[in-house]
Amino acid sequence: SYLKDLKFKGDVYAVPDGTAVFPNEPVLTVKADIITAQLLETALLANFNHGSLVTTAAKRITNEAGNIPVMEFGARRARGIDSAIEASKHAFVGGCVGTSNTYAGMKYNIPVLGTMAHSLVTDCEDEYDAFLEYAKSNPDNCLFLVDTYDTLRSGIPNAIKVANDYLTPNGYKFKGIRIDSGDLAYLSKEARKMLDEAGYPDAKICLSNGLNEYSIRDLLKQGAVIDSIGAGDNIAAPKERVGGVYKLVAVEKDDEIIPKIKVSDDTAKTINPGRKIAYRFYDLETGYAIGDVLALPDEIIPDKKYTLVHPVETWKKQEIENYRKRQLQEPIFINGELVYEQPDLKERQRYCDEEFKTLYPEVTRINEPHEYYMDLTDKLRELKNQLIEMHKNKTDKPKQLIKRVNETRKTKWN
């Protein structure tokens, strides 16, 4: 009976879709009665963890690819149909130029892109016939998959022959080829020579086959010729995960907000207590993000000078000046009413790209990235230490410690 009439009347704050976030940073905050707040946990985490996982994978791959367009081909590798459709959306936000998933293209207005499949080649008795039938059915956008049998001995020669026999005589442009197996660096360089010698210098070369940011980097170092990339499993089903968690950080009792903490021997699992506001500092000269700070809601972060301090290794400090600060979370729901207008997908992609550009290259490199500063204010650090002391030492005077904590901070939700 309670659930039947339950209506969400709380507040939700979140960082905009496409924002770079860092460990132990609040990205989505819910203020509601305890039952409603806990009912939302699984749904919110499932969406956040999957969305940030795919967007991060796509951004890492598209960043490494540079100006080479990346198509998302991951539907068959995703964890279910719904996951596949949502992965296409998140991959587009992360910088992919389009998807092979036609349903996602229809639902989210994402460009639908792709090439022929191996099954279309093996279905025909002859590779040349397969290419010719494909060309006749799709003459304006013909990208032949050339690695089904032998890339250099049959695949590329048959693609060139179909271009000579059908596409060019009928006024169509030979768009190019896709290579999906083998030594991609070697094959792409040989393919470029063959296409140029045949009189098709504008024919493009698309590479696929389980590519990720590391293999793309290595291919480029080896001089591979790449005009576009098809990436599937390492976008829709990457191995890494962001690891977003949902924790109770404060409760309201008798009009007072009481901060809560989870204490663990694992430093990363000891949460930062209380309602927190995340701020990001940007260097006014370079535009790069310098670091983030978590503050209690009633704290004022100075505009001209600040000292960033590592939340655990407190001897690591950085004095910053000449910056602008930005509050990362924005209101999404207030008193149960949606107050946020979601930008369209292309605008979210543009925003994600601009946000990524504010991160130092040392922070975004794929091997041993530089640690990004994520600071706690002195008041928040003191609050955290007091709560840890109270719980770890099992003091005989918890009421006195709670009083000290509340004297340190009188939390206001607004």
Secondary structure, DSSP 8 states (H G I E B T S, - for coil): -TTTT-----EEEE--TT----TT---EEEES-HHHHHHTHHHHHHHHHHHHHHHHHHHHHHHHHTTS-EEE--GGGSSSHHHHHHHHHHHHHTT-SEES-HHHHHHHT--B-----HHHHHTSSSHHHHHHHHHHHSGGG-EEE--SS-IIIIIHHHHHHHIIIIITTTT----EEEE-SS-HHHHHHHHHHHHHHTT-TT-EEEE-SS--HHHHHHHHHTT---SEEEE-HHHHS-S----------EEEETTEEEE-----SSGGGS---S--EEEEEEETTT--EEEEEEE-TT----SSEEEEE-SSSTT-EEEEESEEEEE--EEEEETTEE------HHHHHHHHHHHHHTS-HHHH-SSS----EEEE-HHHHHHHHHHHHHHHTT-S-HHHHHHHHHHH------
